[in-house]
Amino acid sequence: MSDQTKPTPDLAEHWLGLWSQLSSPVHSFAQSPIFMALLQESHEAAQLAFDYWSQNENHYADLAGQFSRQVAELLPDHDLENTDITTLQRQIFELQEVLANQLSTLIDETEPLTSRQKRLLHFSLRQLRAMLNPKNAFFGNPTLVASSVETQGELLLSASQNYLKDLSNSRFGLQIQRASEQGAKLGEDIATTPGEVVYQNDLMQLIHYQSSTPKQRKLPLLITPPCINRFYIFDLLPEQSMVRWLLDQGQDVYMISWANPGADLSAIGFEDYVRKGCLQAADIAAEISGSKQVNLVGYCIGGLIASIAAASVHGQERIASLSLFATLLDYSEPGELGVFTSPVMLEAIIAQAFKDGVLSADMLSTAFTSLREEQLFWRYFRRRYLHGEEAKPDALMYWGQDATQLPAKMVAEYLQDFYGDNQLATGDDYLLGEEKIDLKNSVCPKYVLAGDRDHIVPIQSALDSASLLGGEVRMVQSSGGHVRAVFTHPDQASGKYKVTGDTDLTSGSWWQDWYSWLEQLSGRWVKGKICAPAQYSGIETAPGSYVRIKP
């Protein structure tokens, strides 16, 4: 048998194959039905706008003249050969901004466009402006180019290494590492409040926190966090923790920690999140505390789950009060997420979820990041891929990038029933399994918190949502967005809040106002620590294992 000469490897083919493998998340994003649906809708809206503008060109003559004058002011006559590159780039960017501002005005004045189409075109224009911004390109920053030359390419090397690392850790789109794991170790740096997992099923773990006061209120307080994020936003850092603060007020606190489902749990539906999640947790908290009722808290989609749980027949008996933070119940105006909630988009998202068995964490992260592209994408793009900087410790940003998945069935029901059909607000029968749900049937006292700059739950949508609730409702507006309006610790708060109907703003954290309301509904004081019976103890210490499961 003769020896065969081993073929010489094709280096070009090797590197092309490696690049193809690394860039597949970005390629899969660009080729996904979801992106194609968004692109198609944007194209249709733009075509409608262009047709309208061409038919009404005389109406826009003044606007065109104004634009021409602004261009002339920005580009005075001079010798381009003697113009430095920085000045030229600045003028090009200013021209882009002038054109973008004019387009934005045109979009608002285009009568045939629906409000959603206008929102979609504004969204697309924002993304385009960011991509064309010279500061987001390496060669658009002469200082970076000079630094790269001075360091003999070290800047480019570190930047490219950051890019390849992030790309290899992405599964859909480009997931930029915004925060390092340093200072974000669960149970040591974040989510450190002592407690114990007292119950678990395939959908959630229930954490019971250790009391920090000699006596506690009789009624337990159960927190239902969003199932698209980890629960520890409520227990981020010790000095910012809402859980610790509540314990220090004498509350007996329980927390749901949602599972991060894989495709094997694709058949779990929205009803399971209500019954096997929220209501099951409420039953156990009541049993451990020896109370017939619990005070229930919900945040974001956790508030939707909690609201439906409270309005169920079982919930009407079990829930003593309901506190909702940044929660959408009336989906008529779903904020900037409305970009992704047309019938065509919902169909594409649901189809992708059923194909994969889950709605992936990276897909969710890409959507939410695009709504705040400068704060959540481009500034980190510049740091990591242009300046070559390593990700820095930031507990809040670490939580934001620690996303979870959702089961396909739950995604389909949630998106279609609420974003698609708005069943809680339209008067149509909303069925939780076979049980008809009407939010008015829950007559327990309610506290509703909205952020005045919330892009996920706009302030008017929060007010409209509160009007769907039964019982007495205390509505409070806090300064800030979807996260910062909610998590404003009294020791650190610099914001303001206002009770609806009041004319004056109050400086500081709304937590104090909430607790003044809550303590009247928390029952008598109980001396000593509330300990779980044997059947609800010994699973594991907080924060538990479900919160550590990665996609």
N, C-alpha and C positions, 0 to 999 in steps of 0.2 A: 504493500500500500504506500503510495507516494505521498510525500508531504505536500500539503496545499498551502500556498502563500496566503496569509491572512490579508484581506483587503485593507487598504489604507482608509481610515475613517475620513469622511467628508466633514471638515470642520464647519463649513458654511451650513450644511444640512443639520449638523448638531446644534449650532447656536439658534438656527431658525426654529428647530423643534422645541428647544428650551424656551425660547421667547413665546412661541405659540402656546406652550403649556402654562406659562406664567400669565400671559395676557388673556387666557380663556375667560376669567370672570368678567372682564370688561367687554369682551366679544359677546359673551352670553347675555349680558345686559342689553347691548345694542341690538341683538337679534331676538330678544324676548318678545312674545306677543304683547306684553304689557307696554313696553317701550314703543313698539310699532303702533299700538292703539293710540297712545298719547301723541305720537308724531302725526298720525293720520287726522286726529281731531284738531290738532294745532294747524295743520295744513288747510283743513276745511274752513276753520274760523278765519285764517289769514286770507284765503281766497275770497270769502264773503266780504271781508273788510276792503280788500283791494278793488273788488267790483263796485262797491258802494262809493269809494273815493273817486274812481274813474268816472262814475256817473254824476258826481257832484264836484267836479274839479274847480269850478268857479267859486264855490263856497270856501275852498281852501286856498285861494290865491293869496290872501293876506298872510296866512300861516306860512306859505312857501316863501313869500317875500321876507318875512321875519327871519326865517331860517337862513336865507341868502345873506341877509345883513349880519347875522351872527357869525356865519362862516367867514365873511370878509373881515370882520373884526379880529377873528382868531388867526387868520393867515394874512398878515400884512405883507406887502411886496418886499422881498429880499432875496439875496442870492442863496439858493438852497445848498450850493457847494460849500459855503462858509458857515452853514448852520450846524451847531453841534447836535449830536444824536439825541441827547437828553431833551433839548428844546423841541426837536422835531417829534419825538415820541409823545411828549406832553401835549403838543398841539393836535396830534392825531387822536389822542385819547379824548381831548376836549371836544373835538369834532364828533367823535362817537357818542359822547355824552349828550351833546346838543341834539344830534339826530335821534337818540334814544328817547330823550325827553319829549321831542316833537311827536314821535311815534306813540308814546304813552298818552299824550293829549288826544291824538287822533283816535286811538282805541276807545277812549272814554266817550268820544263824540260820535262814534259809529252806531247809528240807531238800530240797524238790523241785528246786531250782536246781542245775544242773551248775556245775563250777568255772569254765567259760568264761562261763556266764550271769552268775555272780556278778561275774566280772571285768568283763564288759560293763556291768552296772548300776553298779558302782563307777566305771568310766570315764565313763559318762553323768552320774552324779551330780557328779563332779569338774568336768566341763565346765559344768554348770548352776550350781554354786556360784561358779565364776569369773565367769560372765556376770552373776550377780546381785550380785556384790560391788560395793558403792557406789564403791570406789576405782577401779573400771574404767569408771566413767561420769562424764562431765563435770559434770553437775549433782549428782553424788554427792559432789563435792569443793568445798565453799564457798570454799576458798582459790583454786582455779582460776577460779571464777566471778568472784571479786573481782579477781583479776589481769587477767582479760579486760576487765573494766570499766575498770580503771585504765589499761590499755594501749590503750584505745579499739578493742578488737577485734583488735589485732595478734596476740595469742596464738591466737585462733580462726583467723585467716588463715593463720598458719604451720602450725598443726595440720592444717587442711583441705588445705593444699598438700601436706603430707607424705602425707596419706591418698590424695589423688588421684594423686600420683606413684606410690605403691606399687601402687595399684589398676591403673593403666595398664600397669605392668610385670608384672602377674600374669596367668597364663593359666588357673589352676584354684585357686579359693579366693583368699584374701587373703594374699599373700606379703609380710610386713613386712620392710623392709630393716633387718637387725640390726646390720650393720657397714658402714662406708663403704669405698670403694675406696682411700682414702688410706692409704698404708703397706702396701698389699696388691698391689703390682704384681708380677706373676710375673717371676722372673728378676732382679728388682732389690731387692724387699723380702722376698718369700717365695719358696721353691723356688730358692734362690740357689747351692746347691752345684754347683761346676763339673762338667760332664759332657757327653756327646754321645749323640745318638740314633743307635744303630748298626743298627737294623732297624725296619721298620714293615710292617704289612699293614692290611687294612680294619678290624681289630679292636683293634689295640694298636700302640704304639711301645715299643721297648726302649731304656732309657737305661743307659749305662755311665758310672759316675762316675769322675772322676780321683782317683787315689790321693793320699793326703796324707802318706804315710810312705815312707822309702827302700826298704822291702821289704814284701811283702804275702803273705798266706796263699794257698796254691795253689788251694784250692777256692773258686770264686766263690759269693757269697751273692746269691740272687735273691729279691726281695720282690714278692709278689702282693697288691696293695691291693684294697679293695672296688671293685667295678665300679659301685656306686651313689654313690660319692664320688670326688673327685679324689685322686690319689696323694700330693699334697704335704703331707698330714698327717704323713708321715714326714720331711718336709724343710720344716717350717713357717717358723720363724725360725732364724737361725744358732745362737743360743744354746739352742734347743730341739730341734734337728734330730737325729733318730736316725741318718739317713744320714751326717752329718758325724761323729758319735760313732763309728759303726762304721768309717768310713774311718780315723779316728785310732787305732783299735785294730789297723789293718793289714788289714782285710777288703777284698776286691775286690767292690764292690757294684754290683748291677744292679737296675733298677726297671722294672716294667711300668706304662705309662701307658695306661689303657683309652680307647678311642674313645668319644665322646659320640654315639651312633647316632641317625640320623634314620629316617624311615619306609622309606627305601630299603634299610635293613639289617634289616628286620623278620623276615626268614627265618633270621637267625643264631640258633643254638640253644645250649643249655648245653654241649653237647659241643664246640662251637667255642671257647668260653671256656677249656675244659680243654686241647684239643689245639692249636688255632691261637694260643691265648694262652699259658697257663702252660708246657706242654710244649715248644712252639716256642721260647719265650724261654729255657728251660733248655738246650735243644740249642745255641742260639747262644752263651749264656754259657759253656758247656763248651768249645765250639770256640774261642772267643776266648782263653780262659785256658789252653787246652791240657790240660784236665782231663777225665776221663771222667765225673765226677759234680759235682753242685752241692748246696749247702745251700739249702733252700727255706723261705721264710717266708710265711705267709698271715695276713691280718687280716680278721675278720668274714666276709662272704661270700667274700672272697679266700681265707680259710682253708678253706672248704668246697671251692672249686675246687682249691686246692693239695692237699688231702687225697685227693681223687678222682684227681688227676693222679699223686700218689705211689703210689696203690694200683693204677694201671693197669700192664699188662705192661711198657710202655716206661718208666714212672716208677719201677718197682721196680729197674731198672738205672741210671737216671739220677740219682735222688735219694739223696743220702748221709744227710741228716737233714731233719727237718720240724719247724718251729717254728710253733705256732698261737696267735694272740692273739685273745681274745674271739670264739671261733668256735663256732658251733652245728652239731653233727652229728646229735644226737638231738633231734628236734623234738617230743617228747612234751609238753614244757612250754616253749613258745616265748616266754616272758616276756610283756611287755605288748603285743607285736605280735600275740599271740593274739586280741586284740580283732578283728583284721581277717582272721583265717584260718579262719573256719568255711567249710563247703562253699558256702554261699550267697554269702558275701563273696568267696571265691576265684573263683567263677564270674563274679561281677560285675566283678571287677578284670581277669580274663583277657579277658572280652568287650570291655571298654573298651580294653585294650591292643591287641587285634586290630583294633578299629575305627580306632584312631589309628595303628597300625603300631608304636607304642612305648608303654611305660608312662612317662608324662611326668615330668619332673623336679619340676614343681610338685605333682603328685599325690603323689609320694614325700615331698616336703618337708612337705606338709600332714599326711600320716600320722605322720611322725616328730615333727613339732612338737606334735601333739595329745597325744602320750604324755608330754611334759614341757611342758604348756601354760603354766605360770607362768614357768618359766625361759626358754622359747623363744618365747613369744607375748605373754602379757599384760604382762610388764614392759616389753617394747618397744612394745606397744600404748599403754601409758601415756606413755612417753617421747615418742613421735612424734605421737600423735593427741590427747593431752590436754595435754601440756606444750609441744608444738611444737618439740621438740628435733631437731636433725639427728643422723643416725647417726654414731657415733664409730668410730675405727679399732680393730679387734679382729681379729687374725689368725685366731684359732680360730673365732670366729663367722663371719668371712668364708668360711672353708673350709666351715663347716656350711651356709651358704646357697648355696654354689656346687655345686648338685646336678647330676646327670647323668640321662640317660634310659636305658632298657633295651629291647632288641628284643622284639617281641611273642612270638615263638616261645620265646625264652629265658625270659621271664616266665612263660609257661604251664607250661613244663617245670619250672622252679625251684619255683614255688608248688605245683604239683600233686604232684610227686615227693617233695618234702621237707616243706613245711608241711601238705600234704594227706595224703599216704600215708606219710610218714616212712620211706622205703624203706631208708635205711641202717641203721636200728635195728630194724625189724620182722622181719628175716630174709627178707623178700621179695627176689627177685633185682632188683638195681639194674643197669640196662643203660646203659652209655655207648656209644651207637650200638649195635653188636652185641656189645660186650665186657662181660661180667659183672664187676662191681666188688664186691670185698669188702675193706673197710678193713683187715682183719686180715692181708691178703696183703702189706701194706707193713710190713716188719720193721725198717726203719731206726730209729735213736733219735729220740725225739720229746720236744719241750718244749711244754707247754701252759700258757698264761697266762690266768687268769680274774680279772675284777673283782668284788670283794665287794658292790658296789652297782650292778652292771650290770643295767639293765632290759630290754636286748635279749637278752642271754645270761645268765640267772640262774645263780648260782654252782652250784646243784645240777644244772642242765642242762649246764653246762660239765663237771662231774664225770662225768655220765652219758655225755656225748659222748666224753670221754677213754677211757672203758671200751670203746669200739668200736674203738679203734686197736690195731694190732699192734705188736710190738716193745716195747722198754723206754720207759716214759713218765715224764717228770719233770713233776709237776703243781705249779703255783705260783699262789697267790692274792695279788693286789695290791689295795691300798685304792683305791677310786674306782669310777667308772662305766665306761661302754662306751668312752670316749675317754681320760679322765684316768687310769684305771688302767693303760693301756698306755703313754702318752707322759709318762713321769716321768724327765726327764733327771737323771743323777746329780749334776750341779752345782746343780740347783734343787729336787730332790725333797724333799718333806716328808712323804711317805707312808710306808707300811709294807708288807711282804710276808711271806709264809710259805710254805714248801714243805710240801705236803700230807704229813701224818704227823708233822711237827714240832709241838711245843707252843708254842714261842716265836716271837714276831714279830720281824722284823729291820727296823730303821729305815732309810729311804732308798729308793733305786731298785732294782727287781728286775733292771734291765739288767745290773748287775754279776754277779748270779747266773747270768743267761742266758749272758753272755759266757764265764764260767768253764766252763760246759757246752759252749758252741759251739766254743771254740778247740781243744778236744781232737778235734774232728771236722773241722777246717778244713785239714788237710794241712800240709806243710812250708812254710817261708818261701821266698819267691822275691824275689831282688834286682831292683831297677829297676821301672819302671812297666809294667803290662800294657797293651799297646796292641792295638787291633783290627786285624785284617788289612784290606787295601784294600777288600774287598767289604762290610765292615761299618764303614765310616767315612764321614764327610763329609755325612751327611744334614742335620743341623742340631744346634745346641747345645742343651743342656738349659735349661729343662724341656721343650722340644719344642713342637710346634704343636697336638697333640691335646688337651692340657690347657687350651688357650685357646678351644676350640670351645664356644660357648654353645648351649643348647637351641633 
